[in-house]
């Protein structure tokens, strides 16, 4: 059984028991998270496709970790113009463990 959810402008395929790293979600470690924007649900035999989202399916999980990714370097360069700019960025993320996928 799996579902495809939309969180932070990205789509993720989730199954029960797996840990998922999504864009930063406000909340403490251990608090519950509910994803209502479910785009597709499959129980192995039957598939339900939302247009754009399913109303009767929700994915529940809890926050495992709040953190930052590794630093990436953003380097801008224009040849022959003496233009160079360096900037670093660390994206914040939330690790969520999927507890259950509920449908009615």
DSSP file (Angstrom, degrees, kcal/mol; ACC not computed):
  #  RESIDUE AA STRUCTURE BP1 BP2  ACC     N-H-->O    O-->H-N    N-H-->O    O-->H-N    TCO  KAPPA ALPHA  PHI   PSI    X-CA   Y-CA   Z-CA
    1    1 A X              0   0    0      0, 0.0    15,-0.6     0, 0.0     2,-0.3   0.000 360.0 360.0 360.0 132.3    0.0    0.0    0.0
    2    2 A X  E     -AB  15  42A   0     40,-2.3    40,-2.6    13,-0.2     2,-0.3  -0.949 360.0-159.0-148.5 166.9    1.4    3.4   -1.0
    3    3 A X  E     -AB  14  41A   0     11,-2.3    11,-3.2    -2,-0.3     2,-0.5  -0.967  17.1-132.5-144.2 158.3    0.3    7.0   -1.7
    4    4 A X  E     -AB  13  40A   0     36,-2.3    35,-3.0    -2,-0.3    36,-1.2  -0.976  31.5-174.9-114.8 122.1    1.6   10.0   -3.5
    5    5 A X  E     -AB  12  38A   0      7,-2.6     7,-2.4    -2,-0.5     2,-0.5  -0.736  22.0-133.5-115.5 162.4    1.4   13.2   -1.5
    6    6 A X  E     +A   11   0A   0     31,-2.0     2,-0.3    -2,-0.3    31,-0.3  -0.976  33.9 158.4-116.3 122.9    2.2   16.8   -2.2
    7    7 A X  E >   -A   10   0A   0      3,-2.6     3,-1.3    -2,-0.5    16,-0.3  -0.966  66.4  -3.0-146.9 127.5    4.3   18.8    0.4
    8    8 A X  T 3  S-     0   0    0     -2,-0.3     3,-0.1     1,-0.3    16,-0.1   0.783 127.6 -57.5  66.2  27.5    6.3   21.9   -0.1
    9    9 A X  T 3  S+     0   0    0      1,-0.3     2,-0.3    14,-0.1    -1,-0.3   0.529 119.4  99.2  81.0   5.4    5.6   22.0   -3.8
   10   10 A X  E <   -A    7   0A   0     -3,-1.3    -3,-2.6    13,-0.0     2,-0.4  -0.870  67.6-128.8-123.3 158.0    7.1   18.6   -4.4
   11   11 A X  E     -A    6   0A   0     -2,-0.3     2,-0.4    -5,-0.2    -5,-0.2  -0.887  23.8-172.1-109.3 138.3    5.5   15.1   -4.8
   12   12 A X  E     -A    5   0A   0     -7,-2.4    -7,-2.6    -2,-0.4     2,-0.6  -0.982  21.8-137.1-131.7 138.9    6.6   12.1   -2.7
   13   13 A X  E     -A    4   0A   0     -2,-0.4     2,-0.3    -9,-0.2    -9,-0.2  -0.863  34.9-175.1 -91.9 123.4    5.7    8.4   -2.9
   14   14 A X  E     -A    3   0A   0    -11,-3.2   -11,-2.3    -2,-0.6     2,-0.3  -0.899  16.2-177.0-125.3 150.0    5.2    7.2    0.7
   15   15 A X  E >   -A    2   0A   0     -2,-0.3     3,-1.4   -13,-0.2    83,-0.2  -0.922  44.3 -78.3-135.4 162.4    4.5    3.9    2.3
   16   16 A X  T 3  S+     0   0    0    -15,-0.6    83,-0.2    -2,-0.3     3,-0.1  -0.374 112.1  17.4 -64.8 136.0    3.8    2.9    5.9
   17   17 A X  T 3  S+     0   0    0     81,-2.9    -1,-0.2     1,-0.3     2,-0.2   0.300  93.9 119.7  91.1  -9.0    6.9    2.8    8.1
   18   18 A X    <   -     0   0    0     -3,-1.4    80,-2.6    80,-0.1     2,-0.5  -0.558  60.6-125.1 -92.9 158.6    9.3    4.7    5.9
   19   19 A X  E     -D   97   0B   0     78,-0.2     2,-0.4    -2,-0.2    78,-0.2  -0.870  26.7-166.1-103.4 131.9   11.1    7.9    6.8
   20   20 A X  E     -D   96   0B   0     76,-3.2    76,-3.3    -2,-0.5     2,-0.7  -0.944  14.2-146.5-123.3 134.2   10.7   10.9    4.5
   21   21 A X  E     +D   95   0B   0     -2,-0.4    74,-0.2    74,-0.2     2,-0.2  -0.906  31.8 165.9-103.8 115.0   12.6   14.1    4.2
   22   22 A X  E     -D   94   0B   0     72,-2.6    72,-2.3    -2,-0.7     3,-0.2  -0.659  44.3 -69.9-118.6 173.0   10.4   17.0    3.2
   23   23 A X  E    S-D   93   0B   0    -16,-0.3    70,-0.2    -2,-0.2    -1,-0.2  -0.222  79.9 -63.3 -58.1 157.6   10.7   20.8    3.2
   24   24 A X        -     0   0    0     68,-0.8     2,-0.4    69,-0.1    -1,-0.2  -0.165  54.9-170.8 -53.2 128.4   10.6   22.4    6.6
   25   25 A X        -     0   0    0     -3,-0.2     2,-0.1     2,-0.1    -1,-0.1  -0.982  27.3-115.1-119.0 133.1    7.4   21.9    8.5
   26   26 A X        +     0   0    0     -2,-0.4     2,-0.2    68,-0.0    68,-0.0  -0.455  67.6  89.1 -67.8 137.6    6.7   23.8   11.7
   27   27 A X  S    S-     0   0    0     -2,-0.1     2,-0.1     6,-0.0    -2,-0.1  -0.707  70.2 -85.8 150.9 160.1    6.5   21.5   14.8
   28   28 A X    >   -     0   0    0     -2,-0.2     3,-1.8     1,-0.1    35,-0.3  -0.465  55.0 -86.1 -85.5 160.1    8.4   19.9   17.6
   29   29 A X  T 3  S+     0   0    0      1,-0.2    35,-0.2    -2,-0.1    -1,-0.1  -0.525 118.5  25.1 -65.4 129.4   10.2   16.5   17.3
   30   30 A X  T 3  S+     0   0    0     33,-2.4    -1,-0.2     1,-0.4     2,-0.1   0.199  91.4 128.0  98.9 -13.9    7.6   13.8   18.1
   31   31 A X    <   -     0   0    0     -3,-1.8    32,-2.4     1,-0.1    -1,-0.4  -0.415  63.3-104.9 -77.1 154.9    4.5   15.9   17.1
   32   32 A X  E     -E   62   0B   0     30,-0.2     2,-0.4    -2,-0.1    30,-0.3  -0.514  30.2-163.8 -83.5 144.7    2.0   14.5   14.7
   33   33 A X  E     -E   61   0B   0     28,-3.0    28,-2.4    -2,-0.2     2,-0.5  -0.990   1.5-162.7-127.6 135.4    1.8   15.6   11.0
   34   34 A X  E     -E   60   0B   0     -2,-0.4     2,-0.7    26,-0.2    26,-0.2  -0.982   5.6-156.4-121.5 124.7   -1.2   14.9    8.7
   35   35 A X  E     +E   59   0B   0     24,-3.0    24,-2.1    -2,-0.5   -28,-0.1  -0.887  17.4 171.1 -99.5 111.3   -0.8   15.2    5.0
   36   36 A X        +     0   0    0     -2,-0.7     2,-1.8    22,-0.2    21,-0.2   0.673  58.2  85.7 -92.4 -19.9   -4.3   15.9    3.4
   37   37 A X        +     0   0    0    -31,-0.3   -31,-2.0    16,-0.1     2,-0.5  -0.543  57.8 164.9 -86.9  76.0   -3.1   16.7   -0.1
   38   38 A X  E     -BC   5  54A   0     -2,-1.8    16,-3.0    16,-0.5   -33,-0.2  -0.835  17.3-178.0 -97.4 123.5   -3.0   13.1   -1.4
   39   39 A X  E     +     0   0A   0    -35,-3.0    11,-2.7    -2,-0.5     2,-0.3   0.794  67.8  11.9 -92.0 -32.1   -2.8   12.8   -5.2
   40   40 A X  E     -BC   4  49A   0    -36,-1.2   -36,-2.3     9,-0.2     2,-0.4  -0.997  58.8-167.9-148.4 144.7   -2.9    9.0   -5.6
   41   41 A X  E     +BC   3  48A   0      7,-2.5     7,-3.1    -2,-0.3     2,-0.4  -1.000   7.4 177.9-135.8 136.6   -3.6    6.0   -3.4
   42   42 A X  E     -BC   2  47A   0    -40,-2.6   -40,-2.3    -2,-0.4     5,-0.2  -0.997  19.1-174.0-139.6 133.9   -3.0    2.3   -4.1
   43   43 A X        -     0   0    0      3,-1.9     4,-0.1    -2,-0.4    -1,-0.1   0.186  66.6 -90.0-107.1  15.1   -3.6   -0.7   -2.0
   44   44 A X  S    S+     0   0    0      2,-0.4     3,-0.1   -42,-0.1    -2,-0.0  -0.201 120.8  34.1 106.7 -40.4   -2.0   -3.1   -4.4
   45   45 A X  S    S+     0   0    0      1,-0.2     2,-0.4     0, 0.0    -1,-0.1   0.758 114.0  50.5-110.5 -45.6   -5.0   -4.0   -6.5
   46   46 A X        -     0   0    0      2,-0.0    -3,-1.9     0, 0.0     2,-0.4  -0.779  63.9-161.7-102.6 141.6   -7.1   -0.9   -6.6
   47   47 A X  E     -C   42   0A   0     -2,-0.4     2,-0.5    -5,-0.2    -5,-0.2  -0.972   1.9-164.8-121.8 135.8   -5.9    2.6   -7.6
   48   48 A X  E     -C   41   0A   0     -7,-3.1    -7,-2.5    -2,-0.4     2,-0.5  -0.987   6.1-165.4-119.4 127.0   -7.6    5.9   -6.8
   49   49 A X  E     -C   40   0A   0     -2,-0.5    -9,-0.2    -9,-0.2     2,-0.2  -0.949  11.8-141.5-115.0 126.1   -6.4    9.0   -8.7
   50   50 A X  E     -     0   0A   0    -11,-2.7     2,-0.3    -2,-0.5     4,-0.2  -0.512  12.9-127.1 -85.4 154.2   -7.4   12.4   -7.4
   51   51 A X  E    S-     0   0A   0      2,-0.7     2,-0.1    -2,-0.2   -12,-0.0  -0.714 101.7 -31.5-130.9  82.6   -8.4   15.3   -9.7
   52   52 A X  E    S-     0   0A   0     -2,-0.3     2,-0.3   -13,-0.0    -2,-0.3  -0.978 140.6  -1.4 -88.0 -22.0   -6.3   17.1   -8.3
   53   53 A X  E     -     0   0A   0     -4,-0.1    -2,-0.7    -2,-0.1     2,-0.4  -0.905  65.9-113.4-132.5 158.8   -6.5   15.5   -4.8
   54   54 A X  E     -C   38   0A   0    -16,-3.0   -16,-0.5    -2,-0.3     3,-0.2  -0.733  16.5-162.4 -90.5 137.1   -8.4   12.8   -3.0
   55   55 A X  S    S+     0   0    0     -2,-0.4    -1,-0.1     1,-0.2    -5,-0.0   0.780  85.2  51.9 -87.2 -28.9  -10.8   13.9   -0.2
   56   56 A X  S    S+     0   0    0     47,-0.0    48,-1.4     2,-0.0     2,-0.4   0.273  97.6  75.6 -97.4  11.9  -11.2   10.5    1.6
   57   57 A X  E     + F   0 103B   0     -3,-0.2   -19,-0.4    46,-0.2     2,-0.3  -0.974  50.1 170.6-126.2 136.5   -7.5    9.7    2.1
   58   58 A X  E     - F   0 102B   0     44,-2.5    44,-2.8    -2,-0.4     2,-0.5  -0.996  23.1-140.0-142.8 149.6   -5.0   11.1    4.5
   59   59 A X  E     -EF  35 101B   0    -24,-2.1   -24,-3.0    -2,-0.3     2,-0.4  -0.921  18.1-160.8-110.8 127.3   -1.4   10.2    5.5
   60   60 A X  E     +EF  34 100B   0     40,-2.7    39,-2.0    -2,-0.5    40,-1.7  -0.855  22.5 142.9-110.3 143.6   -0.4   10.4    9.2
   61   61 A X  E     -EF  33  98B   0    -28,-2.4   -28,-3.0    -2,-0.4     2,-0.3  -0.921  36.0-120.8-157.4-178.8    3.1   10.6   10.5
   62   62 A X  E     -EF  32  97B   0     35,-1.9    35,-2.6    -2,-0.3     2,-0.3  -0.981  32.5-101.3-136.6 153.1    5.3   12.1   13.2
   63   63 A X  E     + F   0  96B   0    -32,-2.4   -33,-2.4    -2,-0.3    33,-0.2  -0.550  34.5 174.1 -76.9 127.5    8.3   14.3   13.1
   64   64 A X  E     +     0   0B   0     31,-3.2     2,-0.3    -2,-0.3    32,-0.2   0.781  64.5   2.4 -98.4 -38.0   11.6   12.5   13.7
   65   65 A X  E     - F   0  95B   0     30,-1.4    30,-2.9   -37,-0.1     2,-0.4  -0.998  48.2-155.6-155.0 144.3   14.1   15.2   13.1
   66   66 A X  E     + F   0  94B   0     -2,-0.3     2,-0.3    28,-0.2    28,-0.2  -0.990  44.0 125.4-116.2 132.1   14.4   18.9   12.2
   67   67 A X  E     - F   0  93B   0     26,-2.2    26,-2.7    -2,-0.4     2,-0.4  -0.918  51.7 -94.4-164.4-171.0   17.7   19.9   10.5
   68   68 A X  E     - F   0  92B   0     -2,-0.3    24,-0.2    24,-0.3     3,-0.1  -0.958  31.7-126.6-125.1 143.9   19.7   21.5    7.7
   69   69 A X        -     0   0    0     22,-2.8     3,-0.1    -2,-0.4    -1,-0.0  -0.125  47.5 -70.1 -73.1 178.0   21.2   19.8    4.6
   70   70 A X        -     0   0    0      1,-0.1    21,-0.4    20,-0.1     2,-0.2  -0.337  62.0 -92.7 -66.4 154.9   24.8   20.1    3.6
   71   71 A X        -     0   0    0     19,-0.1     2,-0.4    -3,-0.1    19,-0.2  -0.492  38.3-158.9 -72.5 135.5   25.9   23.5    2.3
   72   72 A X  E     -G   89   0C   0     17,-2.5    17,-1.9    -2,-0.2     2,-0.5  -0.896  13.2-131.2-111.2 148.7   25.8   24.1   -1.4
   73   73 A X  E     -G   88   0C   0     -2,-0.4     2,-0.6    15,-0.2    15,-0.2  -0.866  11.6-159.4-102.3 126.5   27.8   26.8   -3.1
   74   74 A X  E     -G   87   0C   0     13,-4.1    13,-2.3    -2,-0.5     2,-0.5  -0.933  16.4-177.0-104.4 114.3   26.1   29.1   -5.6
   75   75 A X  E     -G   86   0C   0     -2,-0.6     2,-0.4    11,-0.2    11,-0.2  -0.957   9.0-167.6-121.0 119.8   28.7   30.7   -7.9
   76   76 A X  E     +G   85   0C   0      9,-2.9     9,-2.2    -2,-0.5     2,-0.3  -0.871  13.6 173.6-106.0 139.4   27.9   33.3  -10.5
   77   77 A X  E     -G   84   0C   0     -2,-0.4     2,-0.5     7,-0.2     7,-0.2  -0.991  20.4-168.6-150.4 132.6   30.5   34.1  -13.1
   78   78 A X  E > > -G   83   0C   0      5,-1.9     3,-1.3    -2,-0.3     5,-1.0  -0.983  30.7-126.5-121.8 119.9   30.5   36.3  -16.3
   79   79 A X  T 3 5S+     0   0    0     -2,-0.5     5,-0.0     1,-0.2    -2,-0.0  -0.308  85.8   6.8 -68.3 147.4   33.6   35.8  -18.4
   80   80 A X  T 3 5S+     0   0    0      1,-0.1    -1,-0.2     3,-0.0     0, 0.0   0.513 112.6  83.8  63.0   8.8   35.7   38.7  -19.5
   81   81 A X  T < 5S-     0   0    0     -3,-1.3    -2,-0.1     2,-0.1    -1,-0.1   0.404  95.4-122.7-117.9   0.3   33.7   41.1  -17.2
   82   82 A X  T   5 +     0   0    0     -4,-0.4     2,-0.6     1,-0.2    -3,-0.1   0.859  62.5 145.3  57.9  38.3   35.5   40.5  -13.8
   83   83 A X  E   < +G   78   0C   0     -5,-1.0    -5,-1.9     2,-0.0     2,-0.3  -0.931  12.4 152.5-112.5 116.3   32.2   39.5  -12.3
   84   84 A X  E     +G   77   0C   0     -2,-0.6     2,-0.4    -7,-0.2    -7,-0.2  -0.991  13.2 178.0-141.5 132.5   32.2   36.7   -9.7
   85   85 A X  E     -G   76   0C   0     -9,-2.2    -9,-2.9    -2,-0.3     2,-0.4  -0.996   7.1-166.7-136.3 130.9   29.8   36.2   -6.8
   86   86 A X  E     +G   75   0C   0     -2,-0.4     2,-0.3   -11,-0.2   -11,-0.2  -0.960  13.0 167.2-118.9 135.3   29.9   33.3   -4.3
   87   87 A X  E     -G   74   0C   0    -13,-2.3   -13,-4.1    -2,-0.4     2,-0.3  -0.996  19.7-147.0-146.0 142.5   27.0   32.5   -2.0
   88   88 A X  E     -G   73   0C   0     -2,-0.3     2,-0.3   -15,-0.2   -15,-0.2  -0.758  12.9-171.3-108.3 157.7   26.3   29.5    0.2
   89   89 A X  E     -G   72   0C   0    -17,-1.9   -17,-2.5    -2,-0.3     2,-0.5  -0.984  13.0-167.3-150.4 135.6   22.9   28.0    1.1
   90   90 A X        -     0   0    0     -2,-0.3     2,-0.3   -19,-0.2   -19,-0.1  -0.973  20.9-144.3-123.5 116.2   21.7   25.3    3.6
   91   91 A X        -     0   0    0     -2,-0.5   -22,-2.8   -21,-0.4     2,-0.2  -0.606  13.8-131.0 -81.9 133.7   18.2   24.1    3.0
   92   92 A X  E     - F   0  68B   0     -2,-0.3   -68,-0.8   -24,-0.2     2,-0.3  -0.585  30.6-178.8 -81.2 145.9   16.1   23.3    6.1
   93   93 A X  E     -DF  23  67B   0    -26,-2.7   -26,-2.2    -2,-0.2     2,-0.4  -0.918  23.0-141.6-139.9 165.9   14.3   19.9    6.2
   94   94 A X  E     -DF  22  66B   0    -72,-2.3   -72,-2.6    -2,-0.3     2,-0.6  -0.999  14.1-145.1-129.4 127.9   12.0   17.9    8.3
   95   95 A X  E     -DF  21  65B   0    -30,-2.9   -31,-3.2    -2,-0.4   -30,-1.4  -0.841  22.0-171.8 -93.5 124.8   12.3   14.1    8.6
   96   96 A X  E     -DF  20  63B   0    -76,-3.3   -76,-3.2    -2,-0.6     2,-0.5  -0.964  16.7-147.1-121.8 130.3    8.8   12.5    9.0
   97   97 A X  E     -DF  19  62B   0    -35,-2.6   -35,-1.9    -2,-0.4     2,-0.6  -0.865  23.4-130.1 -95.1 126.5    8.1    8.8    9.8
   98   98 A X  E     + F   0  61B   0    -80,-2.6   -81,-2.9    -2,-0.5   -37,-0.3  -0.651  28.2 177.3 -81.1 119.1    4.9    7.7    8.1
   99   99 A X  E     -     0   0B   0    -39,-2.0     2,-0.3    -2,-0.6   -38,-0.2   0.907  58.9 -14.8 -86.4 -49.6    2.7    5.9   10.6
  100  100 A X  E     - F   0  60B   0    -40,-1.7   -40,-2.7   -84,-0.1     2,-0.5  -0.992  44.0-137.6-156.1 157.5   -0.4    5.1    8.6
  101  101 A X  E     - F   0  59B   0     -2,-0.3     2,-0.4   -42,-0.2   -42,-0.2  -0.983  31.4-165.9-118.7 115.6   -2.4    5.7    5.4
  102  102 A X  E     + F   0  58B   0    -44,-2.8   -44,-2.5    -2,-0.5     2,-0.3  -0.857  12.5 170.1-109.7 136.3   -6.1    6.0    6.1
  103  103 A X  E       F   0  57B   0     -2,-0.4   -46,-0.2   -46,-0.2    -2,-0.0  -0.967 360.0 360.0-138.0 156.5   -8.9    6.0    3.6
  104  104 A X              0   0    0    -48,-1.4   -47,-0.1    -2,-0.3    -1,-0.1   0.351 360.0 360.0-133.1 360.0  -12.7    5.7    4.0
